[in-house]
Amino acid sequence: MHSCSPAPPDHNSRTPALRVVIRHRLEQNVDLFANGKPVDPLAFDGVSRSPDGQFAIPTWRGIPSDPETTRLTAVLRNSNGSVAELLERSVMFTSAP
C-alpha cells in the first residue's frame, strides 16, 4: 500500500485553506474527513494516475482550515468496502501577530 500524506509534518500553510493529495491503488477509494466531518464534495478536484498507471491520485483543494488545528482523516477502502488503511494528519494554522 502506498499513500501520500497531505503535507510534510513540518509544512506551514500560508492560507487558511488546505490541498490534499493521496496516492492509492486503482481499485481503492478514499473517504476524506476534516475534523470528523466529510469534506465538501465541491473541494474534490479530480483524479490523475501515476506515470506507471498503477495508482490513482485524487486531489482536493480549498478545504477550509480550522483557526488552530485541522485534523484530516483519509479512509482508504478496498473494492469490497473494507478499510485498507486509515491516514491521519493534523495541520496547524496560525496568523502573524
Phi and psi in radians as a Rosetta constraint file:
Dihedral C 1 N 2 CA 2 C 2 CIRCULARHARMONIC -2.089 0.35
Dihedral N 2 CA 2 C 2 N 3 CIRCULARHARMONIC 2.370 0.35
Dihedral C 2 N 3 CA 3 C 3 CIRCULARHARMONIC -2.618 0.35
Dihedral N 3 CA 3 C 3 N 4 CIRCULARHARMONIC 2.716 0.35
Dihedral C 3 N 4 CA 4 C 4 CIRCULARHARMONIC -1.950 0.35
Dihedral N 4 CA 4 C 4 N 5 CIRCULARHARMONIC 2.431 0.35
Dihedral C 4 N 5 CA 5 C 5 CIRCULARHARMONIC -1.421 0.35
Dihedral N 5 CA 5 C 5 N 6 CIRCULARHARMONIC 2.846 0.35
Dihedral C 5 N 6 CA 6 C 6 CIRCULARHARMONIC -1.016 0.35
Dihedral N 6 CA 6 C 6 N 7 CIRCULARHARMONIC -0.634 0.35
Dihedral C 6 N 7 CA 7 C 7 CIRCULARHARMONIC -2.898 0.35
Dihedral N 7 CA 7 C 7 N 8 CIRCULARHARMONIC 2.829 0.35
Dihedral C 7 N 8 CA 8 C 8 CIRCULARHARMONIC -1.037 0.35
Dihedral N 8 CA 8 C 8 N 9 CIRCULARHARMONIC 2.659 0.35
Dihedral C 8 N 9 CA 9 C 9 CIRCULARHARMONIC -0.966 0.35
Dihedral N 9 CA 9 C 9 N 10 CIRCULARHARMONIC -0.484 0.35
Dihedral C 9 N 10 CA 10 C 10 CIRCULARHARMONIC -1.741 0.35
Dihedral N 10 CA 10 C 10 N 11 CIRCULARHARMONIC 0.268 0.35
Dihedral C 10 N 11 CA 11 C 11 CIRCULARHARMONIC -1.114 0.35
Dihedral N 11 CA 11 C 11 N 12 CIRCULARHARMONIC 2.431 0.35
Dihedral C 11 N 12 CA 12 C 12 CIRCULARHARMONIC -2.091 0.35
Dihedral N 12 CA 12 C 12 N 13 CIRCULARHARMONIC 1.753 0.35
Dihedral C 12 N 13 CA 13 C 13 CIRCULARHARMONIC -1.115 0.35
Dihedral N 13 CA 13 C 13 N 14 CIRCULARHARMONIC 2.401 0.35
Dihedral C 13 N 14 CA 14 C 14 CIRCULARHARMONIC -1.640 0.35
Dihedral N 14 CA 14 C 14 N 15 CIRCULARHARMONIC -0.268 0.35
Dihedral C 14 N 15 CA 15 C 15 CIRCULARHARMONIC -2.277 0.35
Dihedral N 15 CA 15 C 15 N 16 CIRCULARHARMONIC 2.773 0.35
Dihedral C 15 N 16 CA 16 C 16 CIRCULARHARMONIC -1.416 0.35
Dihedral N 16 CA 16 C 16 N 17 CIRCULARHARMONIC 0.685 0.35
Dihedral C 16 N 17 CA 17 C 17 CIRCULARHARMONIC -2.396 0.35
Dihedral N 17 CA 17 C 17 N 18 CIRCULARHARMONIC 2.537 0.35
Dihedral C 17 N 18 CA 18 C 18 CIRCULARHARMONIC -1.988 0.35
Dihedral N 18 CA 18 C 18 N 19 CIRCULARHARMONIC 2.651 0.35
Dihedral C 18 N 19 CA 19 C 19 CIRCULARHARMONIC -2.081 0.35
Dihedral N 19 CA 19 C 19 N 20 CIRCULARHARMONIC 2.272 0.35
Dihedral C 19 N 20 CA 20 C 20 CIRCULARHARMONIC -2.167 0.35
Dihedral N 20 CA 20 C 20 N 21 CIRCULARHARMONIC 2.306 0.35
Dihedral C 20 N 21 CA 21 C 21 CIRCULARHARMONIC -2.281 0.35
Dihedral N 21 CA 21 C 21 N 22 CIRCULARHARMONIC 2.276 0.35
Dihedral C 21 N 22 CA 22 C 22 CIRCULARHARMONIC -2.317 0.35
Dihedral N 22 CA 22 C 22 N 23 CIRCULARHARMONIC 2.322 0.35
Dihedral C 22 N 23 CA 23 C 23 CIRCULARHARMONIC -1.791 0.35
Dihedral N 23 CA 23 C 23 N 24 CIRCULARHARMONIC 2.285 0.35
Dihedral C 23 N 24 CA 24 C 24 CIRCULARHARMONIC -2.573 0.35
Dihedral N 24 CA 24 C 24 N 25 CIRCULARHARMONIC 2.961 0.35
Dihedral C 24 N 25 CA 25 C 25 CIRCULARHARMONIC -1.130 0.35
Dihedral N 25 CA 25 C 25 N 26 CIRCULARHARMONIC 2.597 0.35
Dihedral C 25 N 26 CA 26 C 26 CIRCULARHARMONIC -0.986 0.35
Dihedral N 26 CA 26 C 26 N 27 CIRCULARHARMONIC -0.621 0.35
Dihedral C 26 N 27 CA 27 C 27 CIRCULARHARMONIC -1.403 0.35
Dihedral N 27 CA 27 C 27 N 28 CIRCULARHARMONIC -0.019 0.35
Dihedral C 27 N 28 CA 28 C 28 CIRCULARHARMONIC -1.747 0.35
Dihedral N 28 CA 28 C 28 N 29 CIRCULARHARMONIC 2.808 0.35
Dihedral C 28 N 29 CA 29 C 29 CIRCULARHARMONIC -2.195 0.35
Dihedral N 29 CA 29 C 29 N 30 CIRCULARHARMONIC 2.830 0.35
Dihedral C 29 N 30 CA 30 C 30 CIRCULARHARMONIC -2.175 0.35
Dihedral N 30 CA 30 C 30 N 31 CIRCULARHARMONIC 2.304 0.35
Dihedral C 30 N 31 CA 31 C 31 CIRCULARHARMONIC -1.858 0.35
Dihedral N 31 CA 31 C 31 N 32 CIRCULARHARMONIC 2.128 0.35
Dihedral C 31 N 32 CA 32 C 32 CIRCULARHARMONIC -1.925 0.35
Dihedral N 32 CA 32 C 32 N 33 CIRCULARHARMONIC 2.348 0.35
Dihedral C 32 N 33 CA 33 C 33 CIRCULARHARMONIC -2.228 0.35
Dihedral N 33 CA 33 C 33 N 34 CIRCULARHARMONIC 2.537 0.35
Dihedral C 33 N 34 CA 34 C 34 CIRCULARHARMONIC -2.150 0.35
Dihedral N 34 CA 34 C 34 N 35 CIRCULARHARMONIC 2.090 0.35
Dihedral C 34 N 35 CA 35 C 35 CIRCULARHARMONIC 0.937 0.35
Dihedral N 35 CA 35 C 35 N 36 CIRCULARHARMONIC 0.718 0.35
Dihedral C 35 N 36 CA 36 C 36 CIRCULARHARMONIC 1.437 0.35
Dihedral N 36 CA 36 C 36 N 37 CIRCULARHARMONIC -0.075 0.35
Dihedral C 36 N 37 CA 37 C 37 CIRCULARHARMONIC -1.923 0.35
Dihedral N 37 CA 37 C 37 N 38 CIRCULARHARMONIC 2.509 0.35
Dihedral C 37 N 38 CA 38 C 38 CIRCULARHARMONIC -1.021 0.35
Dihedral N 38 CA 38 C 38 N 39 CIRCULARHARMONIC 2.440 0.35
Dihedral C 38 N 39 CA 39 C 39 CIRCULARHARMONIC -1.211 0.35
Dihedral N 39 CA 39 C 39 N 40 CIRCULARHARMONIC 2.440 0.35
Dihedral C 39 N 40 CA 40 C 40 CIRCULARHARMONIC -0.943 0.35
Dihedral N 40 CA 40 C 40 N 41 CIRCULARHARMONIC 2.252 0.35
Dihedral C 40 N 41 CA 41 C 41 CIRCULARHARMONIC -1.006 0.35
Dihedral N 41 CA 41 C 41 N 42 CIRCULARHARMONIC -0.427 0.35
Dihedral C 41 N 42 CA 42 C 42 CIRCULARHARMONIC -1.176 0.35
Dihedral N 42 CA 42 C 42 N 43 CIRCULARHARMONIC -0.322 0.35
Dihedral C 42 N 43 CA 43 C 43 CIRCULARHARMONIC -1.349 0.35
Dihedral N 43 CA 43 C 43 N 44 CIRCULARHARMONIC -0.277 0.35
Dihedral C 43 N 44 CA 44 C 44 CIRCULARHARMONIC -1.222 0.35
Dihedral N 44 CA 44 C 44 N 45 CIRCULARHARMONIC 2.189 0.35
Dihedral C 44 N 45 CA 45 C 45 CIRCULARHARMONIC -1.867 0.35
Dihedral N 45 CA 45 C 45 N 46 CIRCULARHARMONIC -0.003 0.35
Dihedral C 45 N 46 CA 46 C 46 CIRCULARHARMONIC 2.065 0.35
Dihedral N 46 CA 46 C 46 N 47 CIRCULARHARMONIC 3.115 0.35
Dihedral C 46 N 47 CA 47 C 47 CIRCULARHARMONIC -2.240 0.35
Dihedral N 47 CA 47 C 47 N 48 CIRCULARHARMONIC 2.333 0.35
Dihedral C 47 N 48 CA 48 C 48 CIRCULARHARMONIC -2.000 0.35
Dihedral N 48 CA 48 C 48 N 49 CIRCULARHARMONIC 3.028 0.35
Dihedral C 48 N 49 CA 49 C 49 CIRCULARHARMONIC -2.015 0.35
Dihedral N 49 CA 49 C 49 N 50 CIRCULARHARMONIC 2.655 0.35
Dihedral C 49 N 50 CA 50 C 50 CIRCULARHARMONIC -1.142 0.35
Dihedral N 50 CA 50 C 50 N 51 CIRCULARHARMONIC 2.741 0.35
Dihedral C 50 N 51 CA 51 C 51 CIRCULARHARMONIC -0.965 0.35
Dihedral N 51 CA 51 C 51 N 52 CIRCULARHARMONIC -0.555 0.35
Dihedral C 51 N 52 CA 52 C 52 CIRCULARHARMONIC -1.527 0.35
Dihedral N 52 CA 52 C 52 N 53 CIRCULARHARMONIC -0.039 0.35
Dihedral C 52 N 53 CA 53 C 53 CIRCULARHARMONIC 1.329 0.35
Dihedral N 53 CA 53 C 53 N 54 CIRCULARHARMONIC 0.143 0.35
Dihedral C 53 N 54 CA 54 C 54 CIRCULARHARMONIC -1.601 0.35
Dihedral N 54 CA 54 C 54 N 55 CIRCULARHARMONIC -0.282 0.35
Dihedral C 54 N 55 CA 55 C 55 CIRCULARHARMONIC -2.264 0.35
Dihedral N 55 CA 55 C 55 N 56 CIRCULARHARMONIC 2.593 0.35
Dihedral C 55 N 56 CA 56 C 56 CIRCULARHARMONIC -1.687 0.35
Dihedral N 56 CA 56 C 56 N 57 CIRCULARHARMONIC 2.559 0.35
Dihedral C 56 N 57 CA 57 C 57 CIRCULARHARMONIC -2.330 0.35
Dihedral N 57 CA 57 C 57 N 58 CIRCULARHARMONIC 1.503 0.35
Dihedral C 57 N 58 CA 58 C 58 CIRCULARHARMONIC -1.347 0.35
Dihedral N 58 CA 58 C 58 N 59 CIRCULARHARMONIC 2.625 0.35
Dihedral C 58 N 59 CA 59 C 59 CIRCULARHARMONIC -2.277 0.35
Dihedral N 59 CA 59 C 59 N 60 CIRCULARHARMONIC 2.392 0.35
Dihedral C 59 N 60 CA 60 C 60 CIRCULARHARMONIC -2.084 0.35
Dihedral N 60 CA 60 C 60 N 61 CIRCULARHARMONIC 2.443 0.35
Dihedral C 60 N 61 CA 61 C 61 CIRCULARHARMONIC -2.275 0.35
Dihedral N 61 CA 61 C 61 N 62 CIRCULARHARMONIC 2.657 0.35
Dihedral C 61 N 62 CA 62 C 62 CIRCULARHARMONIC 1.227 0.35
Dihedral N 62 CA 62 C 62 N 63 CIRCULARHARMONIC 0.493 0.35
Dihedral C 62 N 63 CA 63 C 63 CIRCULARHARMONIC -1.275 0.35
Dihedral N 63 CA 63 C 63 N 64 CIRCULARHARMONIC 2.102 0.35
Dihedral C 63 N 64 CA 64 C 64 CIRCULARHARMONIC -1.034 0.35
Dihedral N 64 CA 64 C 64 N 65 CIRCULARHARMONIC 2.408 0.35
Dihedral C 64 N 65 CA 65 C 65 CIRCULARHARMONIC -1.687 0.35
Dihedral N 65 CA 65 C 65 N 66 CIRCULARHARMONIC 2.444 0.35
Dihedral C 65 N 66 CA 66 C 66 CIRCULARHARMONIC -1.158 0.35
Dihedral N 66 CA 66 C 66 N 67 CIRCULARHARMONIC 2.628 0.35
Dihedral C 66 N 67 CA 67 C 67 CIRCULARHARMONIC -0.981 0.35
Dihedral N 67 CA 67 C 67 N 68 CIRCULARHARMONIC -0.441 0.35
Dihedral C 67 N 68 CA 68 C 68 CIRCULARHARMONIC -2.053 0.35
Dihedral N 68 CA 68 C 68 N 69 CIRCULARHARMONIC -1.224 0.35
Dihedral C 68 N 69 CA 69 C 69 CIRCULARHARMONIC -2.328 0.35
Dihedral N 69 CA 69 C 69 N 70 CIRCULARHARMONIC 2.292 0.35
Dihedral C 69 N 70 CA 70 C 70 CIRCULARHARMONIC -1.911 0.35
Dihedral N 70 CA 70 C 70 N 71 CIRCULARHARMONIC 2.166 0.35
Dihedral C 70 N 71 CA 71 C 71 CIRCULARHARMONIC -1.697 0.35
Dihedral N 71 CA 71 C 71 N 72 CIRCULARHARMONIC 1.954 0.35
Dihedral C 71 N 72 CA 72 C 72 CIRCULARHARMONIC -1.656 0.35
Dihedral N 72 CA 72 C 72 N 73 CIRCULARHARMONIC 2.371 0.35
Dihedral C 72 N 73 CA 73 C 73 CIRCULARHARMONIC -2.307 0.35
Dihedral N 73 CA 73 C 73 N 74 CIRCULARHARMONIC 2.222 0.35
Dihedral C 73 N 74 CA 74 C 74 CIRCULARHARMONIC -2.051 0.35
Dihedral N 74 CA 74 C 74 N 75 CIRCULARHARMONIC 2.179 0.35
Dihedral C 74 N 75 CA 75 C 75 CIRCULARHARMONIC -1.816 0.35
Dihedral N 75 CA 75 C 75 N 76 CIRCULARHARMONIC 1.962 0.35
Dihedral C 75 N 76 CA 76 C 76 CIRCULARHARMONIC -1.575 0.35
Dihedral N 76 CA 76 C 76 N 77 CIRCULARHARMONIC 2.137 0.35
Dihedral C 76 N 77 CA 77 C 77 CIRCULARHARMONIC -1.995 0.35
Dihedral N 77 CA 77 C 77 N 78 CIRCULARHARMONIC 2.417 0.35
Dihedral C 77 N 78 CA 78 C 78 CIRCULARHARMONIC -1.281 0.35
Dihedral N 78 CA 78 C 78 N 79 CIRCULARHARMONIC 2.953 0.35
Dihedral C 78 N 79 CA 79 C 79 CIRCULARHARMONIC -1.060 0.35
Dihedral N 79 CA 79 C 79 N 80 CIRCULARHARMONIC -0.414 0.35
Dihedral C 79 N 80 CA 80 C 80 CIRCULARHARMONIC -1.548 0.35
Dihedral N 80 CA 80 C 80 N 81 CIRCULARHARMONIC 0.056 0.35
Dihedral C 80 N 81 CA 81 C 81 CIRCULARHARMONIC 1.610 0.35
Dihedral N 81 CA 81 C 81 N 82 CIRCULARHARMONIC -0.166 0.35
Dihedral C 81 N 82 CA 82 C 82 CIRCULARHARMONIC -1.243 0.35
Dihedral N 82 CA 82 C 82 N 83 CIRCULARHARMONIC 2.667 0.35
Dihedral C 82 N 83 CA 83 C 83 CIRCULARHARMONIC -1.407 0.35
Dihedral N 83 CA 83 C 83 N 84 CIRCULARHARMONIC 2.137 0.35
Dihedral C 83 N 84 CA 84 C 84 CIRCULARHARMONIC -1.527 0.35
Dihedral N 84 CA 84 C 84 N 85 CIRCULARHARMONIC -0.676 0.35
Dihedral C 84 N 85 CA 85 C 85 CIRCULARHARMONIC -2.841 0.35
Dihedral N 85 CA 85 C 85 N 86 CIRCULARHARMONIC 2.614 0.35
Dihedral C 85 N 86 CA 86 C 86 CIRCULARHARMONIC -2.080 0.35
Dihedral N 86 CA 86 C 86 N 87 CIRCULARHARMONIC 2.079 0.35
Dihedral C 86 N 87 CA 87 C 87 CIRCULARHARMONIC -1.914 0.35
Dihedral N 87 CA 87 C 87 N 88 CIRCULARHARMONIC 2.363 0.35
Dihedral C 87 N 88 CA 88 C 88 CIRCULARHARMONIC -2.347 0.35
Dihedral N 88 CA 88 C 88 N 89 CIRCULARHARMONIC 2.523 0.35
Dihedral C 88 N 89 CA 89 C 89 CIRCULARHARMONIC -2.682 0.35
Dihedral N 89 CA 89 C 89 N 90 CIRCULARHARMONIC 2.372 0.35
Dihedral C 89 N 90 CA 90 C 90 CIRCULARHARMONIC -1.749 0.35
Dihedral N 90 CA 90 C 90 N 91 CIRCULARHARMONIC 2.316 0.35
Dihedral C 90 N 91 CA 91 C 91 CIRCULARHARMONIC -2.087 0.35
Dihedral N 91 CA 91 C 91 N 92 CIRCULARHARMONIC 2.172 0.35
Dihedral C 91 N 92 CA 92 C 92 CIRCULARHARMONIC -1.816 0.35
Dihedral N 92 CA 92 C 92 N 93 CIRCULARHARMONIC 2.399 0.35
Dihedral C 92 N 93 CA 93 C 93 CIRCULARHARMONIC -2.199 0.35
Dihedral N 93 CA 93 C 93 N 94 CIRCULARHARMONIC 2.238 0.35
Dihedral C 93 N 94 CA 94 C 94 CIRCULARHARMONIC -2.291 0.35
Dihedral N 94 CA 94 C 94 N 95 CIRCULARHARMONIC 2.576 0.35
Dihedral C 94 N 95 CA 95 C 95 CIRCULARHARMONIC -1.658 0.35
Dihedral N 95 CA 95 C 95 N 96 CIRCULARHARMONIC 2.810 0.35
Dihedral C 95 N 96 CA 96 C 96 CIRCULARHARMONIC -1.186 0.35
Dihedral N 96 CA 96 C 96 N 97 CIRCULARHARMONIC 2.585 0.35
